[in-house]
Amino acid sequence: MPSDPVPALLTRATELLQQEFASLPDFELSADPVAMAQILEVTAQKLGDNYPYFHPLYAGQMLKPPHPVARAAYALAMSLNPNNHARDGGRASSELEIEAVRGIAGMFGWPEFLGHLTSSGTIANLEALWVAGQVAPGKRIVGSAQAHYTHNRISAVLKLGYSAIPADHRGRMSLEALEAELRHGDVGTVVVTLGATAIGAVDPLDQILALRERYGFRVHVDAAYGGYFKLIPDALDEPARRAYAAVGQADSIVVDPHKHGLQPYGCGCVLFRDPSVGRFYKHDSPYTYFTSKQLHLGEISLECSRAGASAVALWATQQLLPLIPGGEFARGLAQGRSAALELDRRLRADSRFQPFCAGPPELDIVVWKLNAEPPRRASELAKSTFEACAVRDLHLALVELPLEWFQPAAGSERGTATVTCLRSVLMKPEHEAWLGRIWERLDSAVTEVLKGQGK
């Protein structure tokens, strides 16, 4: 593991926090430091049974380590354990949440909005679709077949109809199929995904907004994974660039700071362009709101108790790494994007692999299959390569995708057939510098697997 600056940072910050409450009389905590030390030693050993999510050789799922300042700020806030449901429980952390969320809304060009943090992207999307159901009661919600599965489940919880729109050969929502659904006249909300979790596909938001002018529906942008790419438009291909340029015209946006935002789990964020939707949240409580007449975050959230430490960590990170184009945070995103493009280039130059046939990745997720027939054998080779990479400390992921998204044509097996592919999420800035070593391990693993298969 790399040297960890957090303990030293926490020592000084904890001293300063203790000084803030120095006027209070001392009291003894009922805690046994010897017993706690023993338990923590065992805990540390048990935590070793994990993939090395923090390391550049972990390039599988979308797991990005929190920034050291986020970890330190979170731990510091846990000395108080604030609850951002109400100002009574999180006075300072509520102010920091309001400021941090304002920074995220500013990234999307929204000076006026309603929004707050949530415990996850799922809850953030739940709130967005709940409001959508309030605005257009009884109307259907539709999203791409590559949209996150949570939208279908959330719609079921909300008792709203949901329909999946087929995706095109790039994994984007098909505009033709979408318009066919819109003609029925019962669609209230279209979920547009900017950064599908399987392959990083970016739905054509700009063209979907043009359809809104004709059919009149709400647009909810699920940018839980890809939201921060708004900061690096010049690093994106033209279709994705147009989609991100239009994001400010959406009715609601979800982004997950615990993905690209360098935050600990769980930290999601939901934003509404029209602040008046806050009327749907209105409620009364006899005990949580009596100390202030100012806005309580609990009055614009479906969740009650929420970790104030998440807000503190996010605020601290955005102070260190502002959400501005050309800044250090944006450069980190660009480095991951660069790594993904380089991996894709190497895969296309190697006859053992068949990358995503429609072109390079749109964000920083790369998918590819093994060049083998029949598709069943390609799937078996992908699984064997996955295991061989893990032996070499390179951790990838597996994903099941439509066979027709890959070349060459597979004849009669096309259509609904799927194939198991390898998938890499290159979301750490360090992945750019480590791409050569990642490739060496992948090359060695595939060589071993194919040799064992007699090829």
N, C-alpha and C positions, 0 to 999 in steps of 0.2 A: 504494500500500500504506500502511497505517497506520504510525505511528512504532513502532519495535520496541524494547521495553525489555530484550530478552533479552541483547544484547551487554554492556550496562552491568551487568546482574545477574550475568552470568557472570564478569566481570572480578574483582569482589570475592569471589565464592564460590570461584573458582579459586585466588585467593591464600590463602584460608583452608584449602582442601583441601591445597595445597602445604605449608602450615605443619604439617599433620598428619604429614607424612613428612619433615620438615626434618632429622631426625637421620641420614638415609641419606646416604652419600657421593654427590656429583654424578657424572653420566656424560653423554656426548654422544649425542643421538639422531641416527641416520643419516637426516636429512631435509634437503632443500634448500628453504628458505623462498621463494626467488625462483621456482623452478620450480613449487612448490605454488601460489603466488599466481597465476601465469599460468594454471595448470590450473583453479583455482577461478573465475577470471574467465570462462573459456570455459564452465565448468559452469553458472554463473549465467545466461549467455545462453541456453544450451540449455534450462534449466528454465523459461525464459519461454514455451516452447511448451507451455503448460498452460492449462486453465481456471482462473479466479481462485477457487479453492476457499475462500479465506480471506474473500472479500467477501460482503456481504449480497445482492448481485445474483446470486451463485451460489446457486440454489435448486432444483437438479436432483437429483442423487443424494445419498445419505446420507453426505456428507463434511463433517465438522465440524472446524474447525481446532483443534489442541491449544491448551490454555491456555498463555500465556507461561511460567508457572512450571513446567509440565510439560516444555516444550521446554528450559528452562534446566536443570532437574534432570536430564533425560535426557542433555544434552550434558555436564554436570558429571560424571555417573557414567561416561560414556564415557572420561574420563581414566584410569579404572581398568579399564573393560570387564569388569565382574563377570559371572560365569556362575552363575545360580541353580539349577543342577542339584544342587549340593552346597555345603555350607558352606565347603569348601576354596576354591571358586571365587567365592563371593559371601557372605562372612560377614555384613557389614552389610546388604547388599541383600536377603539372605534374611530377616533380621529385619524389614525394612521391608515385604517382601511379605506375611509372616504378618500384620502389623498392618493393612496395607491391605486384604487379603482379609477379615479379621475385620470391617472397616468395611462392606464390601459385604454380607457375611452378616448383619450387624446390621440393615442396611436391610430385609432380608426377614424379620427377626424370629428369626434362628437364632443363639442363644448357643453351641450346640454343633453342630459340623459338620466335614466334611473338605473342603478345597478349596485351590485354588492358581490362579495365573495361567497362561495358555497363550499361544502365539504368535498365536492367532486364534480366532474363534468356531467355525470349522470343527473345529479340534483339540479345543476344549472340548466340542463336541457329540459328537465321536468318542469322547472319554473317557466321557461320560455314557452313550452307547449301548453302549459296550464293557462297562461295568459292568452295564448292564441285561441284556446277553447272558450275563454271568457269573451273575447272579442267577436269570435265567429262560432257561436255555440252549435253543436251538432254537425258541423262541417268536417270533412275528411282532412287528414294530414297525409302528405305524400313525400317520399324521399327516395333517393337512389338506392338500387339494390346493393350498392357498395357503401351506403351510409351505415353508421354504427348501429348494431342490433338494438341498442338501448331505445331508439326512437319507436320501434314497433312495440316494445314492452311498455314504455311510458304511455303510449297512446292507449294501450289496453287498460292500464291502470286508470287513466283519465276517462275511459269509456268513450273514446273517440275512434272513429274508423281510421285505419292506416293502410296505405297501398304502397308497394315497392315499385319504383319505375326502373325498367331495365337500363343497364349501363352499356355504353358503347365500347369499342375495342380499346379505348384508353382508360376504361374504368370510370368515365364521367357519365353523369345522368344524360340519357338520350332526350334531346329536345323534342324530337318527333313523338316519342312515347309519352312525354310529359304533356304535350299539347293535346294528345288524344284523351288523356285523363281530364284535363281542364275543360274540355268541351262538354263533359257531363254536368258542369255547373255546380258541383257540390264539394269542390276543393277549397278549404279555407286557408290552409298554410302549406307552403312548399319548404321543405328542409333542404338547404343547399350546403353541401359539404365542401369545405376548403381544407383538404388534407385528409382523405379517407385513410383509416387506420391500417388497412391491408396493404395498399400500394402507394398511398400518398396522392391519389388522384384529386384534382381540383375541378369541381363542377363549374360549368360556364355561367357564373353568376350574372355577368353583364347581359347575356342573352335571355336568361330567365327573368331578369327585371323588365326586359322589353315585353315579355309575355304578361307580366303583371299589369302593364298598362292596358292590355286588351281584356284580361280575364278577372282582374281585381282580387288578389289573394295576398295574404301576409307572406313575407319572406323571412324565414329564420335561418341564420347562418351558423352552422355547427363548425366552428373553427377551433374546437378543443385542441386538436393536434396542430393545425397549421396556421393559427392566427397570427403568430409573431412574424411570419414571413412577409407580412405587410411592410416590414421595415427594410426589406432588401428586394424591391421590385426589379432592379437592374440585373439581379442574379437569376431571375426567373425567365422562362420562355414566354413568348407573347400571349398565348391564351391564358396562362395563369396570371400574368401581369395585368391583363384586362379585368380578370375576375377580382383580384385584390384591389384594383383601382375603384371598383364599384361597391366595395363592402359597406361604405358609409350610407348607402341607400337602403340597406336592410332594415327590417323592423326590430329585429333582436339579434344578438350575437353572443355566442358562448366561446370562451377561450379558457384553457387550463394552464395556469402558471406552473402546475406541478409536472408539466411536460417540458416544453422548451423554455419555460420561464425560470428554471433553476430553483424551484421550490420543493420543500418536503411535501409528501402526501399528507392530507388531501387539501388541495387548494384549487377550486374552480372559480369561474367568474361569469356572471350573466349580466348583460347590458340590454336596455330597451331604449330605442331612439325617442320614443314619446314618454316623457316623465309622467303623464297623466294616468298611465296604466297602474300606477301605485294605488289607485282607488280600489283595485281588486283585492289588495292585501289588507285593507282596513279592518282593524279589529280592536277590541278593548281588552285590557288586562288590569286587574285590580292591584297588582303589586310590583310589576316590573318597570313601570314608566313614571314613577311619581317624583323623581328628583330633578327632572329637566323638561323644559318645554321644547327643546330642540329635537330634530329628527332622530329617531332610533332606528338602527339598522334592522331590528326585529320587526319593525312596522312595514318593511318592504321585502320580507323574506318569508318563504314557507317554512324554513327550518327555524327552530328555536335556538337552543344552545349551539354555538359555533366557536371554534378555537380562536381566541384573539391572537394567539401566538402565530397563527398563519398570516394574519394581517401584518403583524410586526415584522416577520421574516420577509414578506413581499415588499413592504415599504423600505426596509433596509437595503434590499437587493437593488431596488429601483433607484435608490439614492446613489449607490455605488455604480450601477450600470443603467443609466437612463435609457428609456425606450425611444431612441432617436435614430434616424437613418445615419449611417456612417459612424456610429458610436461603437464602443467595445462590445456591447451586447449584440448589436447587429452584425459585427464582424464575426462573432462566434457562430451565428446562424449561417453566414456565408461560407465559413470553413467547412461546416458539415455538408452543405450543398455541394461544395467543390469536391469533397471526398466521394460523395455519391456519384457525381458525374464521372470521376476518374475510375471508380470501380465498374460502373456501367461500360465505360470505354474499353477497359481490359477484358470484360466478359464478352463483348462483341467481337473482339479480336481473337478470341480463343474458341476453336471449333468444338470443344467439349461442352460448351454452354449454349443455351438459347435464352438470351435476355428478352424482356418484355418487347414484343415485336413492334409496337406502335411508336417506339422512340425512347429517348432518355427519360429518367425519372423527373417528375414535376417538382418534387421537393427534395427530401433527403432519404427516401425509402427506395431500396433497389430490390427487385425480384427477378429471379431467373430459374430456369429448369435445366436439367441435364439433357444433353443432346443424345437421346436414345429412343428407340422404338421397341415394342409398343409403349404407349403412355404409362402402362403399369410398371414397366421396367424403369422408366425415367423417374417415377415416384419412388421406387425402391432405392435407386441410386441417390436420390436427394436425401432420403432418410439415413442412408449409410454415410453419406458425406457429412451430414449434420453431426453424426456421432464421431466421425473421424476428426472433424474440426475441433470438437469439444476436448478430445484427447490432447490436442495441440494447444489448448487454452484459448481457442478462438470459438466464441459462442455466437451462433447465428440463430435463425428461427425458421420454422416451416410454415407454409401457407398453402391452402388449397384454392386453385384459381381455374377459370375456364380454359380448357385446352385451346380454344380458338384464338386466345390472346397471344399464342406463340406460333412461331414458324419453324419448319415448313408445314404445309397443310397435312392434316392427319386423316384425310379422306372421310370415310363413313363415321369415324369416331368423333368428328366435330359436333357442334351443337351444344348439348347439355353436358358433355363429358368434362371432367375436371382432371387436373394433374397436381401432384404435390410438388411444390417449388421451394427453393431456398429464398430467404428474405433477410435483408440486413437494413437496420435503421442506424444511419450514420449521423447521429444527432449531437455527438460530443465535438467541440472544437478540435480536440486532440486527434480525432479520426483522420483529419487531413494529413497530419505528419506521420500517422501510423499506418496509412493505407498500404505502403509497401510491405510492411510486416504482416498485415492482414492478408494480402495477396499471397505471400510466401506460404502461409499456413493453409490457405484454401487450395493452392496449387498442389502442395504436398498431400493434403487429404484426398483430393480427387485422384491424384496419381495412384495412391495406395488402393482406393476403392475400385478403380477401373482395372488395375492389375489383378486384384482379387477376383474380379468378375471375368477375367480372361480376355480383356480387351486391350 
